[in-house]
Amino acid sequence: MNPYLDWLIDPSQRTYAGYWISALCIALIWSSFAWRSRKPIIYELFSAEYWLNNSTYQDYFLIFFNRSLFLFLGLSWLIITLDIALFTLDFLRFFAPPTEPGKYSQSGYVLVSLYTLILFLLDDASRFLLHKLMHRFDFLFRLHQVHHSASVLTPLTTLRIHPLESLLYQMRSSLIHGVCAGCSFYYFGFQLDSWQIWGATVWIIAFNALGANLRHSHIPLHYGALEKIFISPAMHQAHHGVTTMNNNYGSILSIWDRMSDSFRSGKLPYKLPEKPQPLFKQLMLQHIKWK
C-alpha cells in the first residue's frame, strides 16, 4: 500500500475515504433537522476557504512529512509488536508454566468476543492516559501543541501531529497489542484474533463509520445523554478550544474523563486559535502564543 495514500485508502485509518462519505451523510441528516440555520455550516464544507488556508496547508505538510520520515526510518511496528508479545510470554513463563493448549478451545466465540472487548478497552484507556499526559507535562505539550494550533478543524487535522508524538502513540499501540498478544499465547497457547474487518476491530470500524471525522470539523454534533459514555464530535471540538483544552481527553469513551473529573459537556463554549503559528517553531518545540 502506498504510504502517502494509506490514510485515504486504508479502512483501518480514520481518514479512509469511505468514512468521509458516512460522516457527510450524518452531517446532512443532522442539518436536515434545522436546515435554515444549519445550511451555511454544510455549505462551508464545500468552500475553497475551508480546505485551502494556512492551517490546512500545515496539515497537508505534516501528512507528507511524517510519512516520509517514518518511511526513511524503516520502522516495522509489526515486528516491534511481535517482540513485545514474545517478551510478555517469556515474562509470564518465568513465574509459572503456561496453560495447557486447547483448554479453552470449546468456547472460542466467547473468548474472541472477550478478547476484542478487553483489547478495545485497554487501547482506548491508554489513548486517554497518553493524551492527558500530553497536556499535563510541559515538554509533552510542546509536542502536542502542534495538533492544537490548528485554527481550522478538518478531518485531516487528526493527522496534524508532531513526529515525536506520532512515535509515542505508535509505541503505545505496539505495547498494548503486544502485551495482549503475549497474554493470549500464554493462556491459550495461540494468538486469539479479535473480531476484525479490513484489519481493524469492529469497535474501531463502527466508531469511524459513525462520524468520527466530524470530531475535527465545525459541525457541533451532540450525543445527548450518550455523552456520558461516548465522546461526541462537539465534545472533542470543545477540547480544541484555547481555554477549554484541558477537558475531554477521551478518544471513543468518555468514561475515563468522568473517572478523572475532566468530563465536560459538548455544549461547552470554545474558541479556536485565531491563526496557526509558524510550523517550524512548533516542530522545534518552541512555545506558541495562544489567543
NORNOR-V949934 format. One record per residue. N is the residue number from 1. RES is the residue in three letters. D_LAST is the distance of its C-alpha to the last C-alpha in Angstrom with 1 decimal. Layout:
n->N res->RES d_last->D_LAST
n->N res->RES d_last->D_LAST
This chain:
n->1 res->MET d_last->40.4
n->2 res->ASN d_last->38.2
n->3 res->PRO d_last->35.4
n->4 res->TYR d_last->33.1
n->5 res->LEU d_last->33.9
n->6 res->ASP d_last->34.4
n->7 res->TRP d_last->31.0
n->8 res->LEU d_last->32.4
n->9 res->ILE d_last->36.1
n->10 res->ASP d_last->36.2
n->11 res->PRO d_last->36.5
n->12 res->SER d_last->35.4
n->13 res->GLN d_last->31.9
n->14 res->ARG d_last->29.3
n->15 res->THR d_last->28.7
n->16 res->TYR d_last->32.4
n->17 res->ALA d_last->33.2
n->18 res->GLY d_last->35.3
n->19 res->TYR d_last->32.4
n->20 res->TRP d_last->30.4
n->21 res->ILE d_last->33.4
n->22 res->SER d_last->33.6
n->23 res->ALA d_last->29.9
n->24 res->LEU d_last->30.5
n->25 res->CYS d_last->33.6
n->26 res->ILE d_last->31.7
n->27 res->ALA d_last->29.0
n->28 res->LEU d_last->31.9
n->29 res->ILE d_last->33.7
n->30 res->TRP d_last->30.6
n->31 res->SER d_last->30.2
n->32 res->SER d_last->33.9
n->33 res->PHE d_last->33.7
n->34 res->ALA d_last->31.7
n->35 res->TRP d_last->32.1
n->36 res->ARG d_last->31.4
n->37 res->SER d_last->28.0
n->38 res->ARG d_last->27.0
n->39 res->LYS d_last->28.6
n->40 res->PRO d_last->25.6
n->41 res->ILE d_last->23.6
n->42 res->ILE d_last->26.6
n->43 res->TYR d_last->27.1
n->44 res->GLU d_last->23.6
n->45 res->LEU d_last->24.7
n->46 res->PHE d_last->27.3
n->47 res->SER d_last->25.3
n->48 res->ALA d_last->24.8
n->49 res->GLU d_last->21.2
n->50 res->TYR d_last->20.4
n->51 res->TRP d_last->22.1
n->52 res->LEU d_last->21.7
n->53 res->ASN d_last->18.2
n->54 res->ASN d_last->16.3
n->55 res->SER d_last->14.9
n->56 res->THR d_last->18.4
n->57 res->TYR d_last->20.0
n->58 res->GLN d_last->18.4
n->59 res->ASP d_last->19.8
n->60 res->TYR d_last->23.2
n->61 res->PHE d_last->23.3
n->62 res->LEU d_last->22.6
n->63 res->ILE d_last->25.3
n->64 res->PHE d_last->27.8
n->65 res->PHE d_last->26.8
n->66 res->ASN d_last->27.1
n->67 res->ARG d_last->30.3
n->68 res->SER d_last->31.8
n->69 res->LEU d_last->31.0
n->70 res->PHE d_last->32.6
n->71 res->LEU d_last->35.5
n->72 res->PHE d_last->36.2
n->73 res->LEU d_last->36.1
n->74 res->GLY d_last->38.6
n->75 res->LEU d_last->37.4
n->76 res->SER d_last->39.5
n->77 res->TRP d_last->37.8
n->78 res->LEU d_last->41.1
n->79 res->ILE d_last->43.1
n->80 res->ILE d_last->40.6
n->81 res->THR d_last->40.6
n->82 res->LEU d_last->44.5
n->83 res->ASP d_last->44.7
n->84 res->ILE d_last->42.7
n->85 res->ALA d_last->45.0
n->86 res->LEU d_last->48.1
n->87 res->PHE d_last->46.8
n->88 res->THR d_last->46.2
n->89 res->LEU d_last->49.7
n->90 res->ASP d_last->51.3
n->91 res->PHE d_last->49.5
n->92 res->LEU d_last->50.8
n->93 res->ARG d_last->54.2
n->94 res->PHE d_last->54.4
n->95 res->PHE d_last->54.5
n->96 res->ALA d_last->56.7
n->97 res->PRO d_last->58.4
n->98 res->PRO d_last->56.6
n->99 res->THR d_last->57.6
n->100 res->GLU d_last->60.6
n->101 res->PRO d_last->59.6
n->102 res->GLY d_last->60.2
n->103 res->LYS d_last->60.1
n->104 res->TYR d_last->57.3
n->105 res->SER d_last->58.2
n->106 res->GLN d_last->59.8
n->107 res->SER d_last->56.4
n->108 res->GLY d_last->54.4
n->109 res->TYR d_last->52.4
n->110 res->VAL d_last->51.4
n->111 res->LEU d_last->50.4
n->112 res->VAL d_last->48.3
n->113 res->SER d_last->46.6
n->114 res->LEU d_last->45.9
n->115 res->TYR d_last->44.8
n->116 res->THR d_last->42.3
n->117 res->LEU d_last->40.9
n->118 res->ILE d_last->40.6
n->119 res->LEU d_last->39.0
n->120 res->PHE d_last->36.4
n->121 res->LEU d_last->35.6
n->122 res->LEU d_last->35.4
n->123 res->ASP d_last->33.3
n->124 res->ASP d_last->30.8
n->125 res->ALA d_last->30.8
n->126 res->SER d_last->30.3
n->127 res->ARG d_last->27.3
n->128 res->PHE d_last->25.8
n->129 res->LEU d_last->26.6
n->130 res->LEU d_last->25.3
n->131 res->HIS d_last->22.0
n->132 res->LYS d_last->21.7
n->133 res->LEU d_last->22.7
n->134 res->MET d_last->20.0
n->135 res->HIS d_last->17.5
n->136 res->ARG d_last->19.8
n->137 res->PHE d_last->20.5
n->138 res->ASP d_last->18.3
n->139 res->PHE d_last->20.4
n->140 res->LEU d_last->20.3
n->141 res->PHE d_last->16.6
n->142 res->ARG d_last->16.3
n->143 res->LEU d_last->18.5
n->144 res->HIS d_last->16.8
n->145 res->GLN d_last->13.2
n->146 res->VAL d_last->14.8
n->147 res->HIS d_last->15.3
n->148 res->HIS d_last->12.0
n->149 res->SER d_last->10.2
n->150 res->ALA d_last->12.0
n->151 res->SER d_last->10.5
n->152 res->VAL d_last->14.0
n->153 res->LEU d_last->16.3
n->154 res->THR d_last->19.9
n->155 res->PRO d_last->22.8
n->156 res->LEU d_last->22.4
n->157 res->THR d_last->19.1
n->158 res->THR d_last->21.3
n->159 res->LEU d_last->22.7
n->160 res->ARG d_last->19.4
n->161 res->ILE d_last->20.3
n->162 res->HIS d_last->20.8
n->163 res->PRO d_last->24.6
n->164 res->LEU d_last->25.0
n->165 res->GLU d_last->23.3
n->166 res->SER d_last->25.6
n->167 res->LEU d_last->28.4
n->168 res->LEU d_last->27.7
n->169 res->TYR d_last->27.7
n->170 res->GLN d_last->30.9
n->171 res->MET d_last->32.5
n->172 res->ARG d_last->31.7
n->173 res->SER d_last->33.3
n->174 res->SER d_last->36.3
n->175 res->LEU d_last->36.7
n->176 res->ILE d_last->36.8
n->177 res->HIS d_last->39.0
n->178 res->GLY d_last->41.2
n->179 res->VAL d_last->41.9
n->180 res->CYS d_last->42.7
n->181 res->ALA d_last->45.0
n->182 res->GLY d_last->46.7
n->183 res->CYS d_last->47.3
n->184 res->SER d_last->48.7
n->185 res->PHE d_last->51.1
n->186 res->TYR d_last->52.2
n->187 res->TYR d_last->52.9
n->188 res->PHE d_last->54.1
n->189 res->GLY d_last->55.4
n->190 res->PHE d_last->53.4
n->191 res->GLN d_last->49.8
n->192 res->LEU d_last->48.9
n->193 res->ASP d_last->47.1
n->194 res->SER d_last->44.3
n->195 res->TRP d_last->44.5
n->196 res->GLN d_last->42.9
n->197 res->ILE d_last->42.4
n->198 res->TRP d_last->41.5
n->199 res->GLY d_last->40.8
n->200 res->ALA d_last->38.3
n->201 res->THR d_last->39.2
n->202 res->VAL d_last->39.7
n->203 res->TRP d_last->36.8
n->204 res->ILE d_last->34.3
n->205 res->ILE d_last->36.1
n->206 res->ALA d_last->35.8
n->207 res->PHE d_last->32.2
n->208 res->ASN d_last->31.3
n->209 res->ALA d_last->33.7
n->210 res->LEU d_last->32.4
n->211 res->GLY d_last->29.0
n->212 res->ALA d_last->27.1
n->213 res->ASN d_last->25.4
n->214 res->LEU d_last->23.9
n->215 res->ARG d_last->21.6
n->216 res->HIS d_last->19.5
n->217 res->SER d_last->19.7
n->218 res->HIS d_last->18.7
n->219 res->ILE d_last->22.0
n->220 res->PRO d_last->21.6
n->221 res->LEU d_last->24.9
n->222 res->HIS d_last->25.9
n->223 res->TYR d_last->28.9
n->224 res->GLY d_last->29.8
n->225 res->ALA d_last->32.0
n->226 res->LEU d_last->31.9
n->227 res->GLU d_last->28.3
n->228 res->LYS d_last->30.1
n->229 res->ILE d_last->31.4
n->230 res->PHE d_last->29.3
n->231 res->ILE d_last->25.5
n->232 res->SER d_last->24.9
n->233 res->PRO d_last->22.6
n->234 res->ALA d_last->20.7
n->235 res->MET d_last->20.3
n->236 res->HIS d_last->19.0
n->237 res->GLN d_last->16.5
n->238 res->ALA d_last->15.2
n->239 res->HIS d_last->15.1
n->240 res->HIS d_last->12.5
n->241 res->GLY d_last->10.1
n->242 res->VAL d_last->7.0
n->243 res->THR d_last->9.1
n->244 res->THR d_last->12.4
n->245 res->MET d_last->12.9
n->246 res->ASN d_last->15.6
n->247 res->ASN d_last->18.1
n->248 res->ASN d_last->20.4
n->249 res->TYR d_last->21.1
n->250 res->GLY d_last->24.3
n->251 res->SER d_last->25.4
n->252 res->ILE d_last->28.3
n->253 res->LEU d_last->29.4
n->254 res->SER d_last->27.4
n->255 res->ILE d_last->30.3
n->256 res->TRP d_last->28.7
n->257 res->ASP d_last->25.6
n->258 res->ARG d_last->28.1
n->259 res->MET d_last->30.1
n->260 res->SER d_last->27.2
n->261 res->ASP d_last->25.5
n->262 res->SER d_last->22.3
n->263 res->PHE d_last->23.4
n->264 res->ARG d_last->21.5
n->265 res->SER d_last->22.6
n->266 res->GLY d_last->21.3
n->267 res->LYS d_last->20.9
n->268 res->LEU d_last->17.9
n->269 res->PRO d_last->15.2
n->270 res->TYR d_last->11.9
n->271 res->LYS d_last->9.0
n->272 res->LEU d_last->8.3
n->273 res->PRO d_last->5.7
n->274 res->GLU d_last->6.2
n->275 res->LYS d_last->8.5
n->276 res->PRO d_last->10.2
n->277 res->GLN d_last->10.6
n->278 res->PRO d_last->14.4
n->279 res->LEU d_last->16.4
n->280 res->PHE d_last->18.9
n->281 res->LYS d_last->16.6
n->282 res->GLN d_last->15.6
n->283 res->LEU d_last->19.3
n->284 res->MET d_last->20.2
n->285 res->LEU d_last->18.2
n->286 res->GLN d_last->15.9
n->287 res->HIS d_last->12.7
n->288 res->ILE d_last->9.6
n->289 res->LYS d_last->6.4
n->290 res->TRP d_last->3.8
n->291 res->LYS d_last->0.0
